[in-house]
Amino acid sequence: MQQIVAAPVKSLQVSKIISFFNPATGSAAVAESQTKVVWLARLRWAFICAQLGGLFPFLYYGLIARQDVATYLWIVGILASFNVLVSETKIGAFLPLLVQMIVDLVALGVTLTLTQGCANPLSALIYMHAALGPLLLAGKRSLVYLAAICLSLALYCLQSQPAFHGMHGRPLPHTVSLVAQILAVLAIWGITTWLSSTLVRLRFDLEKARQYRQRSDHLKALGAMAASFTHEFATPLNTAKMRLERLERSALKVGSQEKDLAAAMAAINQCESVMRGLFGSELQAGTVHLEHVELSEFVRSLCDTWLKHSPVDVNLEFQTFEQSAPLVSCVPRMALARSLIDLLDNARESATTATPDIDVTLSVDGGRAVIEVADRGCGMPSFVRERFGEPFVSTHATGTGLGLYTANALMEALGGALLVRDRERGGTVVTMTFPSEQRV
């Protein structure tokens, strides 16, 4: 019976020890700074236990005077109270991490000053601070903490360290020992800083690769949807086309029948064209691939090509922002080109004048590329806005609504968005936003 009861108790004790060194951080929404505060509180408890556990050996070997024991315990007690306040209340979330670490550093410096400074074996804890600084702090705060470490080291080494003597009785100057320890602190600091920056860069690259993989999966899913749609749509379209061709050959070529047949055949041919485009595009499942595209040259070349093949005269103006480095984005080139051409076609068809006025603008906003296509048409009706992004919703009698639908799906797959707003003095502005990067 005793063994059966003892096993769970032992397991519970082990789990508590493990949980001490693995503080729970909750869900992924927990801030990184909060996780650092939790870890620092756990390390502070370990430091407090080490200071209390070392008090008896300090007295035994004469590293601390008996009249200083009360001051020593007061410092450790204040640090323990501070740790309870930080870890058990919301103060830890608002108190800067640099302030908390300087409090720890002051407590270490005072206790070492009372216990013969660098002669105390626990003086090696200063190296732990040198390693924690670059891991928990960044930028100027990290340099401020490094300066605080060197100052603390100088104070307790120069004031409290007894003179060491070599084999021949020659004393080792305090300054030599201080310089050596400062060099060790700087070496540890430099190595830890390099490791920390390397880990941050690797984490950034991993997150970037995960985003690229997610975009690729979304695009492949979009391609599978397009392939499924064209497959399901092909059979009824072929049947309708054959029946219409039979009616066209046998019907009387008079009156409204001829016009109705011509309109029906035109609609069928347009649907066929859409299907062929979907079959031939890079959005088909398994063929999607992302590539780095220099957006300024890409958009300019596409607009020039579209303008040459436009069936009507178009006043097209392309503007880009002033940049010192190329604006690059990882996108499926053909899919983005197809969506931009669809937006240009929509802008041309919505025009109310013989010469449509279309403006295309490329800019960057907070690391995201922004492509705007603005027209001077009659605007977008309310029923289209309410069902924006749905297929087969169009303002044109012969339109399929697949242009905006495909562009919207592409932007969502890239982690961006497709937005529509009214243009001042009439017209519509369609905006594509998606992640980008600038290369030097």
Secondary structure, DSSP 8 states (H G I E B T S, - for coil): -HHHHHHHHHHHHHHHHHHHHS----STTS-HHHHHHHHHHHHHHHHHHHHHHTHHHHHHTTSS-GGGHHHHHHHHHHHHHHHHHHHHSTHHHHS-HHHHHHHHHHHHHHHHHHTTGGGSGGGGHHHHHHHHHHHH--THHHHHHHHHHHHHHHHHHHHH---EE-TTS-EE-HHHHHHHHHHHHHHHHHHHHHHHHHHHHHHHHHHHHHHHHHHHHHHHHHHHHHHHHHHHHHHHHHHHHHHHHHHHHHS-SSHHHHHHHHHHHHHHHHHHHHHHHHHHSTTSTTT---EEEEHHHHHHHHHHHHHHT-SS--EEEEEE---SS-EEEEE-HHHHHHHHHHHHHHHHHT-SSSS-EEEEEEEEETTEEEEEEE--SS---HHHHHTTT-TT--SSTT--SHHHHHHHHHHHHTT-EEEEEE-TTS-EEEEEEEE-EE--
